[in-house]
Amino acid sequence: MIHVIQSMNHTFEAFEPSPENGGHTDMITIFNRKELAITYSTNEQARIRDILTAEGIDYIIDTKGTVMRNMGARGPAIQQFGENITASTEYRIYVLKKDYDKASHLIHT
């Protein structure tokens, strides 16, 4: 199950607890998390999510859309010259500080 929390400019996705913890997870907060990766690639964030899920590492993803924030008067269907529409969403992936070293090793090998 995916838990999604949305605010005006951000979407946070938190995924179900890992079975290794007996279905229990530490809540990931700004106090106990560490940023694992930042990407604009949906493929890269999916690759990282798959690795973390397979290893039972809890994570959250903070997504921030840049197109809507900078839309102004030009409207949603008009692309600004040079704007890369595929890079319109920033994905920040966080894990618990205690899981950071393992997670970092896994996504970089």
Chimera marker file (.cmm) of the C-alpha trace (Angstrom):
<marker_set name="trace">
<marker id="1" x="0.000" y="0.000" z="0.000" r="1" g="1" b="0" radius="0.5"/>
<marker id="2" x="1.246" y="3.488" z="-0.825" r="1" g="1" b="0" radius="0.5"/>
<marker id="3" x="0.534" y="6.345" z="1.546" r="1" g="1" b="0" radius="0.5"/>
<marker id="4" x="0.533" y="9.721" z="-0.211" r="1" g="1" b="0" radius="0.5"/>
<marker id="5" x="0.553" y="13.046" z="1.606" r="1" g="1" b="0" radius="0.5"/>
<marker id="6" x="0.055" y="16.131" z="-0.543" r="1" g="1" b="0" radius="0.5"/>
<marker id="7" x="0.504" y="19.800" z="0.170" r="1" g="1" b="0" radius="0.5"/>
<marker id="8" x="0.298" y="22.747" z="-2.210" r="1" g="1" b="0" radius="0.5"/>
<marker id="9" x="3.714" y="22.303" z="-3.860" r="1" g="1" b="0" radius="0.5"/>
<marker id="10" x="4.854" y="18.863" z="-2.696" r="1" g="1" b="0" radius="0.5"/>
<marker id="11" x="3.785" y="15.260" z="-2.739" r="1" g="1" b="0" radius="0.5"/>
<marker id="12" x="5.280" y="12.853" z="-0.221" r="1" g="1" b="0" radius="0.5"/>
<marker id="13" x="5.005" y="9.114" z="-0.801" r="1" g="1" b="0" radius="0.5"/>
<marker id="14" x="5.656" y="6.714" z="2.052" r="1" g="1" b="0" radius="0.5"/>
<marker id="15" x="5.567" y="3.000" z="1.438" r="1" g="1" b="0" radius="0.5"/>
<marker id="16" x="4.341" y="0.173" z="3.586" r="1" g="1" b="0" radius="0.5"/>
<marker id="17" x="6.494" y="-1.198" z="6.415" r="1" g="1" b="0" radius="0.5"/>
<marker id="18" x="8.958" y="-3.916" z="5.595" r="1" g="1" b="0" radius="0.5"/>
<marker id="19" x="8.111" y="-7.474" z="6.676" r="1" g="1" b="0" radius="0.5"/>
<marker id="20" x="11.589" y="-7.800" z="8.229" r="1" g="1" b="0" radius="0.5"/>
<marker id="21" x="10.404" y="-5.489" z="11.013" r="1" g="1" b="0" radius="0.5"/>
<marker id="22" x="7.320" y="-7.613" z="11.656" r="1" g="1" b="0" radius="0.5"/>
<marker id="23" x="5.245" y="-5.072" z="9.750" r="1" g="1" b="0" radius="0.5"/>
<marker id="24" x="6.506" y="-2.244" z="11.962" r="1" g="1" b="0" radius="0.5"/>
<marker id="25" x="8.501" y="0.707" z="10.768" r="1" g="1" b="0" radius="0.5"/>
<marker id="26" x="10.109" y="3.753" z="12.295" r="1" g="1" b="0" radius="0.5"/>
<marker id="27" x="8.305" y="6.849" z="11.106" r="1" g="1" b="0" radius="0.5"/>
<marker id="28" x="10.550" y="8.782" z="8.759" r="1" g="1" b="0" radius="0.5"/>
<marker id="29" x="10.679" y="12.412" z="9.889" r="1" g="1" b="0" radius="0.5"/>
<marker id="30" x="12.886" y="15.408" z="9.152" r="1" g="1" b="0" radius="0.5"/>
<marker id="31" x="14.788" y="14.549" z="12.351" r="1" g="1" b="0" radius="0.5"/>
<marker id="32" x="15.754" y="10.953" z="11.543" r="1" g="1" b="0" radius="0.5"/>
<marker id="33" x="16.031" y="10.933" z="7.751" r="1" g="1" b="0" radius="0.5"/>
<marker id="34" x="18.871" y="11.493" z="5.327" r="1" g="1" b="0" radius="0.5"/>
<marker id="35" x="18.614" y="12.422" z="1.671" r="1" g="1" b="0" radius="0.5"/>
<marker id="36" x="19.685" y="9.445" z="-0.412" r="1" g="1" b="0" radius="0.5"/>
<marker id="37" x="19.191" y="10.808" z="-3.926" r="1" g="1" b="0" radius="0.5"/>
<marker id="38" x="17.817" y="13.666" z="-6.011" r="1" g="1" b="0" radius="0.5"/>
<marker id="39" x="16.789" y="13.001" z="-9.598" r="1" g="1" b="0" radius="0.5"/>
<marker id="40" x="14.542" y="14.379" z="-12.321" r="1" g="1" b="0" radius="0.5"/>
<marker id="41" x="14.340" y="10.979" z="-14.016" r="1" g="1" b="0" radius="0.5"/>
<marker id="42" x="11.249" y="8.848" z="-13.453" r="1" g="1" b="0" radius="0.5"/>
<marker id="43" x="13.273" y="5.794" z="-14.515" r="1" g="1" b="0" radius="0.5"/>
<marker id="44" x="16.008" y="6.503" z="-11.970" r="1" g="1" b="0" radius="0.5"/>
<marker id="45" x="13.605" y="7.104" z="-9.096" r="1" g="1" b="0" radius="0.5"/>
<marker id="46" x="11.774" y="3.879" z="-10.017" r="1" g="1" b="0" radius="0.5"/>
<marker id="47" x="15.099" y="1.981" z="-10.079" r="1" g="1" b="0" radius="0.5"/>
<marker id="48" x="15.998" y="3.299" z="-6.615" r="1" g="1" b="0" radius="0.5"/>
<marker id="49" x="12.502" y="2.543" z="-5.274" r="1" g="1" b="0" radius="0.5"/>
<marker id="50" x="12.710" y="-1.037" z="-6.586" r="1" g="1" b="0" radius="0.5"/>
<marker id="51" x="16.100" y="-1.604" z="-4.927" r="1" g="1" b="0" radius="0.5"/>
<marker id="52" x="14.984" y="-0.180" z="-1.580" r="1" g="1" b="0" radius="0.5"/>
<marker id="53" x="11.745" y="-2.154" z="-1.625" r="1" g="1" b="0" radius="0.5"/>
<marker id="54" x="13.549" y="-5.398" z="-2.492" r="1" g="1" b="0" radius="0.5"/>
<marker id="55" x="15.948" y="-4.845" z="0.413" r="1" g="1" b="0" radius="0.5"/>
<marker id="56" x="13.186" y="-3.929" z="2.881" r="1" g="1" b="0" radius="0.5"/>
<marker id="57" x="14.481" y="-0.381" z="3.393" r="1" g="1" b="0" radius="0.5"/>
<marker id="58" x="11.767" y="2.135" z="4.228" r="1" g="1" b="0" radius="0.5"/>
<marker id="59" x="11.858" y="5.417" z="2.331" r="1" g="1" b="0" radius="0.5"/>
<marker id="60" x="9.867" y="8.479" z="1.398" r="1" g="1" b="0" radius="0.5"/>
<marker id="61" x="9.866" y="10.447" z="-1.822" r="1" g="1" b="0" radius="0.5"/>
<marker id="62" x="9.336" y="14.195" z="-1.884" r="1" g="1" b="0" radius="0.5"/>
<marker id="63" x="8.253" y="15.296" z="-5.342" r="1" g="1" b="0" radius="0.5"/>
<marker id="64" x="8.249" y="18.881" z="-6.457" r="1" g="1" b="0" radius="0.5"/>
<marker id="65" x="6.887" y="19.896" z="-9.854" r="1" g="1" b="0" radius="0.5"/>
<marker id="66" x="8.755" y="22.744" z="-11.470" r="1" g="1" b="0" radius="0.5"/>
<marker id="67" x="6.437" y="23.328" z="-14.438" r="1" g="1" b="0" radius="0.5"/>
<marker id="68" x="3.363" y="24.244" z="-12.393" r="1" g="1" b="0" radius="0.5"/>
<marker id="69" x="5.393" y="26.445" z="-10.066" r="1" g="1" b="0" radius="0.5"/>
<marker id="70" x="6.794" y="28.473" z="-12.971" r="1" g="1" b="0" radius="0.5"/>
<marker id="71" x="3.725" y="28.384" z="-15.189" r="1" g="1" b="0" radius="0.5"/>
<marker id="72" x="2.742" y="32.056" z="-14.938" r="1" g="1" b="0" radius="0.5"/>
<marker id="73" x="0.655" y="33.441" z="-17.793" r="1" g="1" b="0" radius="0.5"/>
<marker id="74" x="1.761" y="30.996" z="-20.474" r="1" g="1" b="0" radius="0.5"/>
<marker id="75" x="-0.653" y="28.227" z="-19.475" r="1" g="1" b="0" radius="0.5"/>
<marker id="76" x="-0.093" y="24.512" z="-18.867" r="1" g="1" b="0" radius="0.5"/>
<marker id="77" x="0.011" y="23.397" z="-22.514" r="1" g="1" b="0" radius="0.5"/>
<marker id="78" x="2.706" y="25.813" z="-23.674" r="1" g="1" b="0" radius="0.5"/>
<marker id="79" x="6.317" y="24.739" z="-23.307" r="1" g="1" b="0" radius="0.5"/>
<marker id="80" x="8.923" y="27.451" z="-22.833" r="1" g="1" b="0" radius="0.5"/>
<marker id="81" x="11.806" y="27.418" z="-25.321" r="1" g="1" b="0" radius="0.5"/>
<marker id="82" x="14.510" y="25.071" z="-24.068" r="1" g="1" b="0" radius="0.5"/>
<marker id="83" x="12.376" y="23.665" z="-21.265" r="1" g="1" b="0" radius="0.5"/>
<marker id="84" x="12.858" y="19.925" z="-20.807" r="1" g="1" b="0" radius="0.5"/>
<marker id="85" x="9.333" y="18.706" z="-20.075" r="1" g="1" b="0" radius="0.5"/>
<marker id="86" x="10.644" y="15.260" z="-19.019" r="1" g="1" b="0" radius="0.5"/>
<marker id="87" x="12.614" y="16.953" z="-16.233" r="1" g="1" b="0" radius="0.5"/>
<marker id="88" x="9.648" y="18.843" z="-14.824" r="1" g="1" b="0" radius="0.5"/>
<marker id="89" x="9.481" y="16.910" z="-11.535" r="1" g="1" b="0" radius="0.5"/>
<marker id="90" x="12.206" y="16.720" z="-8.925" r="1" g="1" b="0" radius="0.5"/>
<marker id="91" x="12.316" y="13.527" z="-6.840" r="1" g="1" b="0" radius="0.5"/>
<marker id="92" x="14.087" y="13.636" z="-3.471" r="1" g="1" b="0" radius="0.5"/>
<marker id="93" x="14.419" y="10.203" z="-1.894" r="1" g="1" b="0" radius="0.5"/>
<marker id="94" x="14.963" y="9.929" z="1.859" r="1" g="1" b="0" radius="0.5"/>
<marker id="95" x="15.771" y="6.958" z="4.078" r="1" g="1" b="0" radius="0.5"/>
<marker id="96" x="16.276" y="6.584" z="7.807" r="1" g="1" b="0" radius="0.5"/>
<marker id="97" x="19.740" y="7.711" z="8.899" r="1" g="1" b="0" radius="0.5"/>
<marker id="98" x="20.413" y="4.210" z="10.240" r="1" g="1" b="0" radius="0.5"/>
<marker id="99" x="19.733" y="2.743" z="6.753" r="1" g="1" b="0" radius="0.5"/>
<marker id="100" x="21.617" y="5.349" z="4.730" r="1" g="1" b="0" radius="0.5"/>
<marker id="101" x="24.988" y="3.565" z="4.340" r="1" g="1" b="0" radius="0.5"/>
<marker id="102" x="23.377" y="0.313" z="3.202" r="1" g="1" b="0" radius="0.5"/>
<marker id="103" x="20.935" y="2.093" z="0.870" r="1" g="1" b="0" radius="0.5"/>
<marker id="104" x="23.677" y="4.264" z="-0.640" r="1" g="1" b="0" radius="0.5"/>
<marker id="105" x="25.855" y="1.223" z="-1.300" r="1" g="1" b="0" radius="0.5"/>
<marker id="106" x="22.961" y="-0.658" z="-2.918" r="1" g="1" b="0" radius="0.5"/>
<marker id="107" x="21.936" y="2.089" z="-5.332" r="1" g="1" b="0" radius="0.5"/>
<marker id="108" x="25.519" y="2.806" z="-6.422" r="1" g="1" b="0" radius="0.5"/>
<marker id="109" x="26.564" y="-0.791" z="-7.200" r="1" g="1" b="0" radius="0.5"/>
<link id1="1" id2="2" r="1" g="1" b="0" radius="0.2"/>
<link id1="2" id2="3" r="1" g="1" b="0" radius="0.2"/>
<link id1="3" id2="4" r="1" g="1" b="0" radius="0.2"/>
<link id1="4" id2="5" r="1" g="1" b="0" radius="0.2"/>
<link id1="5" id2="6" r="1" g="1" b="0" radius="0.2"/>
<link id1="6" id2="7" r="1" g="1" b="0" radius="0.2"/>
<link id1="7" id2="8" r="1" g="1" b="0" radius="0.2"/>
<link id1="8" id2="9" r="1" g="1" b="0" radius="0.2"/>
<link id1="9" id2="10" r="1" g="1" b="0" radius="0.2"/>
<link id1="10" id2="11" r="1" g="1" b="0" radius="0.2"/>
<link id1="11" id2="12" r="1" g="1" b="0" radius="0.2"/>
<link id1="12" id2="13" r="1" g="1" b="0" radius="0.2"/>
<link id1="13" id2="14" r="1" g="1" b="0" radius="0.2"/>
<link id1="14" id2="15" r="1" g="1" b="0" radius="0.2"/>
<link id1="15" id2="16" r="1" g="1" b="0" radius="0.2"/>
<link id1="16" id2="17" r="1" g="1" b="0" radius="0.2"/>
<link id1="17" id2="18" r="1" g="1" b="0" radius="0.2"/>
<link id1="18" id2="19" r="1" g="1" b="0" radius="0.2"/>
<link id1="19" id2="20" r="1" g="1" b="0" radius="0.2"/>
<link id1="20" id2="21" r="1" g="1" b="0" radius="0.2"/>
<link id1="21" id2="22" r="1" g="1" b="0" radius="0.2"/>
<link id1="22" id2="23" r="1" g="1" b="0" radius="0.2"/>
<link id1="23" id2="24" r="1" g="1" b="0" radius="0.2"/>
<link id1="24" id2="25" r="1" g="1" b="0" radius="0.2"/>
<link id1="25" id2="26" r="1" g="1" b="0" radius="0.2"/>
<link id1="26" id2="27" r="1" g="1" b="0" radius="0.2"/>
<link id1="27" id2="28" r="1" g="1" b="0" radius="0.2"/>
<link id1="28" id2="29" r="1" g="1" b="0" radius="0.2"/>
<link id1="29" id2="30" r="1" g="1" b="0" radius="0.2"/>
<link id1="30" id2="31" r="1" g="1" b="0" radius="0.2"/>
<link id1="31" id2="32" r="1" g="1" b="0" radius="0.2"/>
<link id1="32" id2="33" r="1" g="1" b="0" radius="0.2"/>
<link id1="33" id2="34" r="1" g="1" b="0" radius="0.2"/>
<link id1="34" id2="35" r="1" g="1" b="0" radius="0.2"/>
<link id1="35" id2="36" r="1" g="1" b="0" radius="0.2"/>
<link id1="36" id2="37" r="1" g="1" b="0" radius="0.2"/>
<link id1="37" id2="38" r="1" g="1" b="0" radius="0.2"/>
<link id1="38" id2="39" r="1" g="1" b="0" radius="0.2"/>
<link id1="39" id2="40" r="1" g="1" b="0" radius="0.2"/>
<link id1="40" id2="41" r="1" g="1" b="0" radius="0.2"/>
<link id1="41" id2="42" r="1" g="1" b="0" radius="0.2"/>
<link id1="42" id2="43" r="1" g="1" b="0" radius="0.2"/>
<link id1="43" id2="44" r="1" g="1" b="0" radius="0.2"/>
<link id1="44" id2="45" r="1" g="1" b="0" radius="0.2"/>
<link id1="45" id2="46" r="1" g="1" b="0" radius="0.2"/>
<link id1="46" id2="47" r="1" g="1" b="0" radius="0.2"/>
<link id1="47" id2="48" r="1" g="1" b="0" radius="0.2"/>
<link id1="48" id2="49" r="1" g="1" b="0" radius="0.2"/>
<link id1="49" id2="50" r="1" g="1" b="0" radius="0.2"/>
<link id1="50" id2="51" r="1" g="1" b="0" radius="0.2"/>
<link id1="51" id2="52" r="1" g="1" b="0" radius="0.2"/>
<link id1="52" id2="53" r="1" g="1" b="0" radius="0.2"/>
<link id1="53" id2="54" r="1" g="1" b="0" radius="0.2"/>
<link id1="54" id2="55" r="1" g="1" b="0" radius="0.2"/>
<link id1="55" id2="56" r="1" g="1" b="0" radius="0.2"/>
<link id1="56" id2="57" r="1" g="1" b="0" radius="0.2"/>
<link id1="57" id2="58" r="1" g="1" b="0" radius="0.2"/>
<link id1="58" id2="59" r="1" g="1" b="0" radius="0.2"/>
<link id1="59" id2="60" r="1" g="1" b="0" radius="0.2"/>
<link id1="60" id2="61" r="1" g="1" b="0" radius="0.2"/>
<link id1="61" id2="62" r="1" g="1" b="0" radius="0.2"/>
<link id1="62" id2="63" r="1" g="1" b="0" radius="0.2"/>
<link id1="63" id2="64" r="1" g="1" b="0" radius="0.2"/>
<link id1="64" id2="65" r="1" g="1" b="0" radius="0.2"/>
<link id1="65" id2="66" r="1" g="1" b="0" radius="0.2"/>
<link id1="66" id2="67" r="1" g="1" b="0" radius="0.2"/>
<link id1="67" id2="68" r="1" g="1" b="0" radius="0.2"/>
<link id1="68" id2="69" r="1" g="1" b="0" radius="0.2"/>
<link id1="69" id2="70" r="1" g="1" b="0" radius="0.2"/>
<link id1="70" id2="71" r="1" g="1" b="0" radius="0.2"/>
<link id1="71" id2="72" r="1" g="1" b="0" radius="0.2"/>
<link id1="72" id2="73" r="1" g="1" b="0" radius="0.2"/>
<link id1="73" id2="74" r="1" g="1" b="0" radius="0.2"/>
<link id1="74" id2="75" r="1" g="1" b="0" radius="0.2"/>
<link id1="75" id2="76" r="1" g="1" b="0" radius="0.2"/>
<link id1="76" id2="77" r="1" g="1" b="0" radius="0.2"/>
<link id1="77" id2="78" r="1" g="1" b="0" radius="0.2"/>
<link id1="78" id2="79" r="1" g="1" b="0" radius="0.2"/>
<link id1="79" id2="80" r="1" g="1" b="0" radius="0.2"/>
<link id1="80" id2="81" r="1" g="1" b="0" radius="0.2"/>
<link id1="81" id2="82" r="1" g="1" b="0" radius="0.2"/>
<link id1="82" id2="83" r="1" g="1" b="0" radius="0.2"/>
<link id1="83" id2="84" r="1" g="1" b="0" radius="0.2"/>
<link id1="84" id2="85" r="1" g="1" b="0" radius="0.2"/>
<link id1="85" id2="86" r="1" g="1" b="0" radius="0.2"/>
<link id1="86" id2="87" r="1" g="1" b="0" radius="0.2"/>
<link id1="87" id2="88" r="1" g="1" b="0" radius="0.2"/>
<link id1="88" id2="89" r="1" g="1" b="0" radius="0.2"/>
<link id1="89" id2="90" r="1" g="1" b="0" radius="0.2"/>
<link id1="90" id2="91" r="1" g="1" b="0" radius="0.2"/>
<link id1="91" id2="92" r="1" g="1" b="0" radius="0.2"/>
<link id1="92" id2="93" r="1" g="1" b="0" radius="0.2"/>
<link id1="93" id2="94" r="1" g="1" b="0" radius="0.2"/>
<link id1="94" id2="95" r="1" g="1" b="0" radius="0.2"/>
<link id1="95" id2="96" r="1" g="1" b="0" radius="0.2"/>
<link id1="96" id2="97" r="1" g="1" b="0" radius="0.2"/>
<link id1="97" id2="98" r="1" g="1" b="0" radius="0.2"/>
<link id1="98" id2="99" r="1" g="1" b="0" radius="0.2"/>
<link id1="99" id2="100" r="1" g="1" b="0" radius="0.2"/>
<link id1="100" id2="101" r="1" g="1" b="0" radius="0.2"/>
<link id1="101" id2="102" r="1" g="1" b="0" radius="0.2"/>
<link id1="102" id2="103" r="1" g="1" b="0" radius="0.2"/>
<link id1="103" id2="104" r="1" g="1" b="0" radius="0.2"/>
<link id1="104" id2="105" r="1" g="1" b="0" radius="0.2"/>
<link id1="105" id2="106" r="1" g="1" b="0" radius="0.2"/>
<link id1="106" id2="107" r="1" g="1" b="0" radius="0.2"/>
<link id1="107" id2="108" r="1" g="1" b="0" radius="0.2"/>
<link id1="108" id2="109" r="1" g="1" b="0" radius="0.2"/>
</marker_set>
